[in-house]
Amino acid sequence: MQPDEPTVHQADALTERQRAIIAFEGSWWTQDDARDTLIRARFACSSEDYYQELNQLLDHPSALTFDPLVVRRLRRQRERRRRARIDGPNSTGTATGETGGNG
């Protein structure tokens, strides 16, 4: 066994905070408070910092193993937002099947 192997496996494991973020994303809408308020209270950071951390976490290999449904949903949402930014505002209706014609 090589000395670097345990480090590689440890790097693949999610931290408690990362697991909490994924769990939060799976259930935040069941709470009465606003999402940003819940983020500040639970994770002690700004919304901007939280979303940066979340986006990095979505690319973590172990995130998909931890909660595949939530991680896949968040990845799809992220991809839709990226596409909307790239394609511009004129093509947002085509992704939902709207034609935008007069018919």
C-alpha positions in Angstrom: 0.0 0.0 0.0 1.3 3.5 -0.9 1.4 6.2 1.8 -0.8 8.5 -0.3 -3.8 6.1 -0.4 -5.4 6.9 3.0 -5.2 10.6 2.1 -7.1 10.0 -1.2 -9.8 8.1 0.6 -10.1 10.7 3.4 -10.4 13.5 0.8 -13.4 11.7 -0.8 -15.3 11.6 2.4 -17.8 14.4 3.1 -17.5 16.6 6.2 -20.3 16.9 8.6 -20.9 20.4 7.3 -21.1 19.2 3.7 -23.6 16.5 4.7 -25.6 19.1 6.5 -25.7 21.3 3.4 -27.0 18.5 1.3 -29.6 17.5 3.9 -30.7 21.2 4.2 -31.1 21.4 0.4 -33.4 18.4 0.6 -35.7 19.9 3.2 -35.4 23.7 3.5 -38.8 24.5 2.0 -40.5 22.7 4.9 -39.4 25.5 7.2 -41.4 28.6 8.0 -38.5 31.1 7.7 -37.0 32.5 4.5 -34.2 30.4 3.0 -31.5 33.1 3.4 -32.5 33.4 7.1 -32.2 29.7 7.6 -28.8 29.6 5.8 -27.4 32.4 8.1 -28.8 30.7 11.2 -27.7 27.2 10.4 -24.4 27.6 8.6 -23.2 31.0 10.0 -22.3 32.4 6.6 -23.7 34.7 4.0 -25.9 33.4 1.3 -23.2 34.1 -1.3 -20.6 32.0 0.6 -23.2 29.2 1.1 -24.0 29.0 -2.6 -20.3 29.0 -3.5 -19.8 26.1 -1.1 -22.9 24.3 -2.4 -21.7 24.6 -6.0 -18.3 23.2 -5.1 -20.0 20.4 -3.1 -22.2 19.4 -6.1 -19.1 18.5 -8.0 -17.7 16.4 -5.1 -17.7 12.7 -5.9 -19.1 11.6 -2.5 -22.0 14.0 -2.7 -23.8 11.9 -5.2 -23.3 8.8 -3.1 -24.6 10.6 0.0 -28.0 11.7 -1.5 -28.3 11.0 -5.2 -31.8 12.5 -5.6 -31.0 15.9 -4.1 -27.6 16.2 -5.8 -29.0 15.3 -9.2 -31.8 17.8 -8.8 -29.5 20.5 -7.8 -27.1 19.7 -10.7 -30.0 19.9 -13.2 -31.1 23.3 -11.8 -27.6 24.6 -12.0 -27.3 23.4 -15.6 -30.6 25.1 -16.5 -29.4 28.4 -15.0 -26.1 28.2 -16.8 -27.9 27.5 -20.1 -30.3 30.4 -19.6 -27.3 32.7 -19.0 -25.5 31.4 -22.1 -28.6 31.3 -24.4 -29.9 34.7 -23.3 -33.3 35.9 -22.3 -34.9 35.4 -25.8 -34.6 31.6 -25.7 -35.8 30.9 -22.1 -39.3 29.8 -23.3 -37.9 27.1 -25.6 -36.5 25.1 -22.7 -40.1 24.7 -21.3 -41.7 23.9 -24.6 -43.2 27.3 -25.2 -43.1 28.6 -28.7 -43.7 32.3 -28.2 -45.7 32.6 -31.4 -49.1 34.3 -32.0 -51.0 31.0 -32.4 
